[in-house]
């Protein structure tokens, strides 16, 4: 099968059909990170993911790793931890701090970060428009964990999370599942950590059906 990776132009706001992505989910290259383009991308099940060594790359995986909030798994020890109220959780109180922390925190088997400065600015712009949101976890007055992502319809497209203290990122994700009314949390790619909390694979077709069903 012959596959084509589409090149996007900065002055043309469109994407190819998501099902045309290659086997790794890569759909297109180029374009820009304008608020309008990012908003369109997420509404179509597409997201950017690239590094300093590459142009902007746009993905639409054939399978999506997602978490249905009502299926989130909270272990007995985690339930006990949450009841202790060690942390304070807030929403949209420190978006810039969260995204910068996600970019700078050291991760196992990861050299550098994909959350480049231009990505940070682009998502800050989305946040200013009420499209991107953050959950913050505080120990006293110190930010020790959190996550951020993009809301499209009734789906929360998670971008990244971080933790500098025990159970902080888990606390943020569980809070998101329990306190917001999303039908789906899109985790994009597999991790053991998310699988342990109940995340699972669904097809692109099912993902797009949910996006369409709850589109604004």
C-alpha positions in Angstrom: 0.0 0.0 0.0 1.4 3.4 -1.0 1.1 6.1 1.7 1.5 9.8 1.4 2.4 12.1 4.2 0.7 15.4 3.5 2.5 18.7 3.6 0.5 21.6 5.2 0.8 25.2 4.2 0.7 27.9 6.8 -1.8 30.0 5.0 -4.3 27.2 4.3 -6.3 25.9 7.2 -7.2 22.3 6.5 -6.1 18.7 7.2 -6.3 15.5 5.2 -8.8 12.8 6.3 -7.4 11.3 9.6 -7.9 7.7 8.2 -5.1 8.5 5.7 -2.4 8.4 8.4 0.4 5.9 8.1 0.7 2.8 10.3 2.3 4.9 13.1 -0.5 7.5 12.9 1.6 10.2 11.2 -0.8 12.1 8.9 0.8 15.4 7.9 3.8 17.7 8.3 4.2 21.4 8.4 1.6 24.2 8.9 1.7 26.1 12.2 0.5 26.1 15.8 -2.1 28.8 15.5 -5.1 28.6 17.8 -7.4 28.1 14.8 -5.3 25.2 13.4 -4.9 23.5 16.8 -8.7 23.8 17.5 -9.5 22.3 14.1 -7.0 19.5 14.6 -8.4 18.4 18.0 -11.9 18.5 16.6 -10.8 16.0 13.9 -8.9 13.7 16.3 -5.5 15.1 15.2 -2.7 16.4 17.5 0.9 17.7 17.0 3.9 15.8 18.3 7.4 16.5 17.2 10.9 17.5 18.4 13.5 20.2 17.8 15.0 18.0 15.0 11.8 17.8 13.0 9.2 20.1 11.5 5.7 20.1 13.0 4.3 16.5 12.8 0.6 15.8 13.0 -0.8 12.4 14.2 -4.0 10.6 14.2 -3.4 7.1 15.6 -5.4 4.2 14.2 -6.0 3.1 17.8 -6.4 5.6 20.7 -5.4 4.9 24.3 -8.2 6.4 26.3 -9.7 6.4 29.8 -13.5 6.4 30.4 -13.8 8.4 33.6 -16.3 6.0 35.1 -13.8 3.2 34.7 -10.9 4.8 36.4 -9.2 2.4 38.8 -8.3 3.7 42.2 -6.4 1.3 44.4 -7.2 0.8 48.0 -4.0 2.5 49.1 -4.7 5.4 46.7 -8.2 5.8 48.1 -6.7 5.9 51.6 -4.1 8.5 50.4 -6.8 10.7 48.9 -8.9 10.6 52.1 -5.9 11.9 54.0 -6.2 15.2 52.0 -2.4 15.7 51.8 -2.8 17.7 48.6 -4.9 20.5 47.5 -6.2 20.3 43.9 -7.2 23.3 41.8 -8.2 23.9 38.2 -6.8 26.5 35.7 -5.0 28.3 38.5 -1.4 27.8 37.2 -1.6 26.6 33.6 1.8 28.1 32.6 3.5 26.6 35.7 2.0 23.2 34.8 3.1 23.2 31.2 6.6 24.4 32.0 6.9 21.7 34.7 5.7 19.0 32.2 8.4 20.2 29.8 11.2 20.3 32.3 10.6 17.3 34.6 13.0 14.4 33.9 11.4 11.2 32.6 12.8 7.7 32.4 14.1 6.7 28.9 13.4 10.2 27.5 16.1 12.5 26.3 14.8 16.1 26.3 11.2 17.2 25.8 8.8 17.5 22.9 7.0 20.4 24.7 9.2 23.0 23.1 8.9 26.7 23.8 6.8 27.3 20.7 4.4 24.5 21.9 4.2 26.1 25.3 3.2 29.4 23.8 0.7 27.8 21.5 -1.1 26.0 24.3 -1.0 29.1 26.5 -2.8 30.8 23.7 -5.4 28.0 23.7 -5.7 28.4 27.5 -6.3 32.1 27.1 -9.2 31.2 24.7 -10.7 28.8 27.3 -9.8 25.7 25.1 -6.8 24.3 27.1 -7.1 23.5 30.8 -4.9 22.5 33.6 -5.3 20.6 36.9 -2.8 21.5 39.6 -1.8 19.6 42.7 -0.3 21.5 45.6 1.5 20.6 48.8 1.1 23.6 51.0 1.9 26.4 48.4 4.2 24.3 46.2 3.1 22.9 42.9 4.0 19.2 43.0 2.0 17.7 40.2 -0.6 18.3 37.5 -1.7 17.8 34.0 -2.9 19.8 31.0 -4.9 19.2 27.9 -7.4 20.4 25.4 -11.2 20.3 25.6 -13.1 19.5 22.4 -16.8 18.8 22.8 -17.1 16.5 25.8 -13.7 14.9 25.4 -10.5 16.0 27.3 -7.4 15.4 25.2 -4.7 15.0 27.7 -1.3 16.3 26.6 1.1 15.7 29.5 1.3 15.3 33.3 4.1 15.6 35.8 4.8 14.7 39.4 7.5 15.7 41.8 5.9 14.1 44.8 4.3 10.7 45.5 0.9 10.2 43.9 0.6 13.8 42.7 -0.1 13.0 39.0 -2.5 10.2 40.0 -4.3 12.7 42.2 -4.7 15.1 39.3 -6.0 12.4 36.9 -8.4 11.0 39.5 -9.7 14.4 40.3 -10.3 15.1 36.6 -12.3 11.8 36.3 -14.3 12.4 39.5 -15.0 16.2 39.4 -15.5 16.9 35.7 -18.1 15.6 33.4 -16.1 14.4 30.4 -17.3 11.4 28.5 -13.7 10.4 27.6 -10.2 11.3 28.5 -7.8 10.9 25.5 -4.4 9.7 26.6 -3.2 9.4 23.0 -0.4 6.8 23.6 0.0 3.8 25.8 1.9 3.9 29.2 1.9 1.2 31.9 1.0 3.9 34.4 -2.2 4.9 32.6 -3.1 1.2 31.9 -2.9 0.5 35.6 -5.5 3.3 36.1 -7.9 1.8 33.7 -6.9 3.2 30.3 -7.7 1.1 27.2 -7.4 1.1 23.5 -10.3 2.0 21.2 -10.4 2.2 17.5 -10.2 5.6 15.7 -13.7 5.0 14.4 -15.0 4.7 18.0 -13.0 7.7 19.0 -14.4 9.8 16.2 -17.9 8.6 17.0 -17.6 9.9 20.5 -16.0 13.2 19.3 -18.9 13.7 16.9 -21.6 12.8 19.5 -20.4 15.3 22.0 -19.2 18.0 19.6 -20.1 21.6 20.6 
